[in-house]
């Protein structure tokens, strides 16, 4: 059975979610107050309607209650974003994802019970900052305020050593959860301690931010 989604606000962020979900074959109800935005999504989404999501009556008429997951991607109008989220919550929507504009907005959304609050500009900024620090840091994903998972190219200091030699857990407090071997393209999840790291290998490491930061400084960042 197809899953049903609604995307409220068809700016760059909401529009991109709507496009991607539709391409993946999902049922998507696209909502925006602006006619031209809605017209843009008429051929893409299953249904595209002009509506103000702050209006509870309109939301009910659109049958929003039957939708599994609603994405609120109203950007600049923080009040509209909060009111819409509150209304969706009161209507009993199972899963609500909301884009936050700033930290205060995020706090309020968490308080009123949004299931997932995303902050795409801030998160992408952080990820890019990490990859700018070193060509060896390929990606950085936040798991919580103080824990992350990073994808790093093996630094020169790691080459030819195994996980016992490097003793990353004891020395830095973080864990190597997978190694992707550059030569074979094979991914080894939960690698053996005896596995030797070769040039071109990629390590997936999980841990506290402060520990990952030490690990990156000492073992990943080569003098470029
Ligand atoms: P992005 O950063 O994703 O590009 P944007 O800058 O386009 O977003 P906004 O223009 O603030 O963000 O809002 C996103 C969309 O939400 C706009 O197309 C806007 O018309 C729509 N929108 C704003 N308020 C409402 C509302 N109450 N109901 C439905 N749609 C709304």
Boltz pocket constraint, residues with backbone or C-beta under 6 A from the ligand:
constraints:
  - pocket:
      binder: B
      contacts: [[A, 8], [A, 9], [A, 10], [A, 11], [A, 12], [A, 13], [A, 14], [A, 31], [A, 32], [A, 33], [A, 34], [A, 37], [A, 51], [A, 52], [A, 53], [A, 54], [A, 73], [A, 74], [A, 75], [A, 76], [A, 77], [A, 80]]
      max_distance: 6.0
